[in-house]
């Protein structure tokens, strides 16, 4: 799976539940709520004040990209 800033959180979690700590680390503790699962990485990072580029990089490393 290739992660971009437009990737949906729900799709990432569905692909690999072991990605949850990356979201928890950025302060996103409501991973199961419908609105969070439908957010893009860019939207979530903007709300939580973290770097989308840094999260994309971490997630791509996790997926071996």
N, C-alpha and C positions, 0 to 999 in steps of 0.2 A: 504494500500500500504506500503510495506517495502522498505525503501530507503537504497541503498548501494553506495559506491563510484563509482560503475559502472552504476548507474542509469542515464538515459538520461534526460537532462533538459527539453526537449520537452514533454517527458512522464509525468514528475512531474507536469509541468504546465497544461497539458491536464487533469490530474487527479484532480487538484485543483488550479484554478487561484489565489487563495488567498495565494499561496506560493511565488508569485512574489516579495514581499518585502524582502524575505530572499536573493534573488539574487541581488536585487538593493542594499541592505545593504553591500554586498561584493564588489560592484563596477561594477556589470554586468548590464549595462544599455541598452544593445541591445538584449533584450529577444526575439524579434520577428524575428531576422535575422536567415536565414536557418542554418548557421553554428553553431550559439549558441544553437539552439534547438536540434542539433544533437550531441552536446558535452556531455561527461559524467561529473558527478560532479568532479571527480578527475582531468580531463583535464581543466575544467573551473577554479577550485581552483588553479591549478598550474599557469595558465596564470595570475590570479589576485592576487597571493601571499597570499592566505588565507588557513586556515586549512580545509581540506576536512573532517576530523573527526568531527570537530565542526559543520560544515554545515549539515552533515549526522545526527548528534544528534538532531539538531534543527528541521530538517525536519521530522524525525521520531517522535519527540514529537508532532509536528503539526498534524501528521496523527494518533496520539494516540498509537504509538508503544513504 
